[in-house]
Amino acid sequence: MNELDLITRLTKSLPANDAVVVGAGDDCAVLDLGVPGRLLLFKTDAVVEGVHFTPDTPPEQIGHKALARCLSDIAAMAGTPTAALVTLALPLGFDPARIEAIYTGLNALARRHGVAIAGGETTTNPGGLLLSIALLGWVEAGRCVRRAGVEVGDALFVTGELGGSLAGKHLSFEPRLAEARWLAVHFLPHAMIDLSDGLASDLRHLLQAGREARGAELLARALPVSRAAKLAHREGRSPKPPVLAALTDGEDFELLFAVTSREAVLLQDAWRKQFPNLSLKCIGKVTTGTAVTIRDQHGSKSLPRHGYVHFADGAGG
């Protein structure tokens, strides 16, 4: 049983109440606690030694990644983060200086985004270091962007570059919080998700989130393949062709979103002025049916089924 199968099984009968606007199945839970014009965003995520980082990973980067993963999910719903709790599970004989350095990285990122670290919990974990973050945020009620909502003909956009994240980006990425909030104000996306498990997986999450599943056609030449992915393949460090790496490597933590096709050109022009140092690419469109294809100079073929899936692959995600 892989991660997706387990989630489906566990979420069939979760209890809820009137405060829950969006429960399991989106980037964050969305709650209505009666604050006029605002919805609460609630997210939890964890990084595990041997899965998301190695014993020799610089500790400041471990702390950065632990919080940044949650911040990226807040970004995917166009929200603003406010406060976090940290659960720290440590092996016996841990190095206190290493833990302090982890918090140095975590605190630095929190300060940049105005996030209070409001407390947490410590416990023992004989299997290795685990760092779990529970994060609260908020979003204006009319600007909460969900995974569900794509429409046939929508243009699909992605920020930044994809693939090759293990060269270092997966430890140092910057959550696209400001970019997502700007999008929600000026070009409210029909749907949005952050790319944590790979474009091939996360695109399908977007297409299948609504009441009626949709398909998509991507253009291979439009994919923003990272230099790291190209270099890794050229030097023999990765067997994946660069385009396949961009589709399946995961841990890019860029934004994938859908807007109406008539807004595509206006969006790209406005984006270049607002965010000149971050690329934005239109990579394809939403189609009828449920087929997900990619077209290159040789024609169209089915997109790989998925990127990273916990309990199914041998690498972290």
C-alpha positions in Angstrom: 0.0 0.0 0.0 1.5 3.3 -1.0 0.9 6.8 0.5 -2.0 7.7 -1.7 -3.8 4.4 -1.0 -3.3 4.8 2.7 -4.6 8.4 2.7 -7.7 7.4 0.9 -8.3 4.6 3.4 -7.8 6.8 6.4 -9.8 9.8 5.3 -13.0 7.9 4.5 -14.6 8.6 7.9 -12.8 11.4 9.5 -14.9 13.4 12.0 -15.6 17.0 11.2 -17.7 20.0 12.4 -19.2 23.2 11.1 -15.8 25.0 11.2 -14.3 22.8 8.5 -14.5 24.4 5.1 -11.9 22.2 3.5 -10.6 19.1 5.1 -8.2 16.4 3.9 -7.2 16.4 0.3 -5.9 20.0 -0.2 -2.7 21.7 0.6 -4.1 23.0 3.9 -7.2 22.5 6.0 -9.4 25.6 5.8 -11.4 26.6 8.8 -14.1 29.2 9.4 -13.9 30.4 13.0 -16.2 33.3 12.5 -13.6 36.0 11.8 -15.3 38.4 9.2 -13.6 38.1 5.8 -11.0 35.7 6.9 -10.4 31.9 6.8 -7.9 30.0 8.9 -5.3 27.8 7.2 -3.9 24.8 9.2 -1.0 22.7 8.0 1.3 20.1 9.4 4.4 18.5 7.8 7.4 16.5 9.0 11.0 15.9 7.8 12.7 12.6 8.7 16.4 11.8 8.8 17.2 9.4 6.0 14.1 10.4 4.0 14.2 14.2 3.7 17.8 14.8 4.7 21.0 12.9 5.6 23.0 12.8 8.8 25.6 15.1 7.2 23.1 17.7 6.0 24.0 21.1 7.4 21.7 21.5 10.4 20.6 25.1 9.5 19.2 23.7 6.2 17.3 21.0 8.0 15.5 23.7 10.0 14.9 25.8 6.9 13.4 22.9 5.0 11.1 21.8 7.9 9.4 25.1 8.1 9.6 25.9 4.3 7.6 22.8 3.4 4.6 24.1 5.5 5.1 27.6 4.2 4.9 26.4 0.6 1.5 24.8 1.3 0.2 28.1 2.8 1.5 29.7 -0.4 -0.5 27.2 -2.5 -3.7 28.6 -1.0 -2.5 32.2 -1.4 -2.3 32.6 2.4 -0.3 34.4 5.0 1.5 32.3 7.7 1.2 33.5 11.4 2.4 31.0 14.0 3.9 27.5 14.3 4.5 24.7 16.8 7.5 22.4 16.5 7.6 18.8 17.6 11.2 17.5 17.9 11.8 13.8 18.1 15.5 12.9 18.9 17.6 9.8 19.2 19.5 9.0 22.3 22.9 10.7 22.4 21.9 13.6 20.2 24.2 16.6 19.8 22.7 19.7 21.4 24.8 22.0 19.2 23.3 20.3 16.1 19.8 20.9 17.4 20.5 24.5 18.2 21.8 25.0 14.7 18.6 23.4 13.3 16.6 26.0 15.2 18.9 28.8 13.8 17.9 27.9 10.3 14.2 27.5 11.2 14.1 30.8 13.1 15.8 32.7 10.3 13.1 31.6 7.8 10.3 32.3 10.3 11.5 35.8 10.9 11.7 36.6 7.2 8.0 35.7 6.9 6.7 37.1 10.2 6.0 33.6 11.7 6.0 33.2 15.4 7.4 30.0 16.8 5.0 29.7 19.6 6.2 26.5 21.3 6.2 22.8 20.7 7.1 19.4 22.1 10.2 17.2 22.4 10.3 13.4 22.6 12.6 10.5 22.0 12.8 8.6 18.7 15.4 5.8 18.6 15.1 5.7 14.8 16.6 9.1 14.2 15.8 12.8 14.1 12.3 13.9 13.2 11.1 17.5 13.0 7.4 18.1 12.6 5.8 21.6 12.1 2.2 22.5 12.7 1.5 25.9 11.1 -1.4 28.4 11.2 -2.1 31.0 8.6 -5.0 33.0 7.2 -6.4 34.0 3.8 -9.1 36.4 2.7 -12.3 34.5 2.2 -12.7 35.5 -1.4 -9.1 34.8 -2.3 -8.5 31.3 -1.0 -7.2 29.2 -3.9 -7.9 25.5 -3.8 -6.8 22.5 -5.8 -10.3 22.0 -7.2 -11.5 24.4 -9.9 -9.7 23.8 -13.2 -11.8 24.4 -16.3 -11.4 23.1 -19.8 -9.2 25.5 -21.8 -7.4 26.9 -18.8 -3.7 27.7 -19.3 -1.4 25.9 -16.9 1.5 27.9 -15.5 4.5 27.0 -13.3 6.9 29.2 -11.5 10.7 28.8 -11.4 12.5 25.7 -12.7 11.9 22.0 -12.2 14.0 18.9 -11.7 17.4 18.2 -10.1 16.3 19.4 -6.6 18.6 16.9 -4.9 21.6 19.1 -6.1 20.6 21.4 -3.2 17.3 23.2 -4.0 15.3 20.8 -1.8 17.2 22.1 1.2 17.3 25.8 0.4 14.1 26.7 -1.6 12.1 29.8 -0.9 8.3 29.4 -0.5 6.4 31.4 -3.1 4.3 33.3 -0.6 4.5 36.8 -2.0 4.0 35.5 -5.5 0.9 33.5 -4.6 -0.7 36.4 -2.8 0.0 38.7 -5.7 -1.6 36.2 -8.1 -4.8 35.9 -5.9 -5.2 39.7 -6.0 -4.5 40.3 -9.7 -5.2 37.0 -11.5 -7.2 34.8 -9.2 -6.2 31.2 -10.3 -9.0 28.7 -10.7 -6.8 26.1 -8.9 -3.2 25.9 -7.5 -0.9 23.5 -5.8 2.8 23.5 -4.8 5.0 21.0 -6.5 6.3 18.7 -3.7 6.0 15.2 -5.3 6.8 16.1 -8.9 4.9 17.8 -11.7 3.6 14.4 -13.0 1.9 13.6 -9.7 0.8 17.1 -8.6 -0.7 18.0 -11.9 -3.0 14.9 -11.6 -3.9 16.0 -8.1 -5.0 19.3 -9.5 -6.9 17.7 -12.4 -8.7 15.2 -10.2 -9.6 17.5 -7.3 -12.9 18.7 -8.7 -16.3 16.9 -9.1 -15.3 16.0 -12.6 -11.8 14.9 -13.4 -10.0 16.7 -16.3 -7.1 16.0 -18.6 -4.2 18.1 -19.8 -1.7 18.5 -22.6 1.8 19.7 -21.8 4.4 20.9 -24.2 7.8 19.4 -23.6 9.6 22.4 -25.0 7.8 24.7 -22.6 8.9 22.9 -19.4 11.3 25.0 -17.4 14.0 22.3 -16.9 16.6 23.3 -14.3 20.3 23.6 -15.1 20.9 21.1 -12.2 18.8 18.4 -13.9 20.6 18.9 -17.3 24.0 18.8 -15.6 23.2 15.7 -13.6 22.2 13.8 -16.7 25.1 15.1 -18.8 27.6 14.1 -16.1 26.1 10.7 -15.5 24.9 11.4 -12.0 21.2 10.9 -13.0 19.9 8.3 -15.5 16.8 10.5 -16.1 16.7 12.6 -19.2 16.2 16.3 -18.1 12.5 16.5 -19.2 11.7 13.3 -17.2 13.6 14.8 -14.2 11.5 17.9 -14.5 8.3 15.8 -14.5 9.2 13.3 -11.7 12.0 14.4 -9.4 9.9 16.2 -6.9 10.7 18.6 -4.1 10.8 21.6 -6.4 8.3 23.5 -4.3 7.2 25.8 -7.1 3.6 26.8 -7.8 1.5 25.1 -10.5 -1.8 26.9 -11.2 -4.5 27.3 -13.8 -6.0 30.6 -15.1 -8.3 31.4 -18.1 -6.5 31.3 -21.4 -7.5 34.9 -22.1 -5.5 36.1 -19.1 -2.3 34.2 -20.1 -0.5 37.0 -22.0 -1.6 39.7 -19.6 -0.3 37.5 -16.7 3.1 36.9 -18.2 3.6 40.6 -18.9 2.6 41.7 -15.4 4.6 38.9 -13.9 7.8 40.0 -15.6 7.4 43.5 -14.2 6.5 42.3 -10.7 8.9 39.4 -10.3 11.8 39.9 -12.8 14.0 37.4 -11.1 11.6 34.5 -11.1 10.5 32.8 -14.4 6.9 32.0 -15.1 6.1 29.5 -17.9 2.9 28.4 -19.6 3.4 24.7 -19.9 0.1 23.5 -21.4 -3.6 23.5 -21.1 -6.5 21.7 -19.4 -8.4 19.4 -21.8 -11.7 17.4 -21.9 -11.5 13.8 -20.8 -9.0 12.5 -18.4 -5.9 11.8 -20.5 -2.7 13.6 -19.4 -0.3 13.9 -22.3 3.0 15.6 -23.2 3.8 16.6 -26.8 7.2 17.0 -28.3 8.7 16.9 -31.8 7.8 13.2 -32.1 4.1 13.6 -31.2 2.1 13.1 -28.0 2.4 10.4 -25.4 1.1 9.8 -21.9 2.7 11.6 -19.0 4.6 9.4 -16.5 2.1 8.2 -13.9 3.8 9.8 -10.9 6.8 11.4 -9.3 7.6 10.5 -5.7 5.1 8.4 -3.6 5.8 7.5 0.0 6.0 3.7 0.7 6.4 3.0 -3.0 9.8 4.6 -3.9 13.2 4.3 -2.4 14.0 8.0 -2.1 12.8 10.9 0.0 10.0 13.2 -0.9 
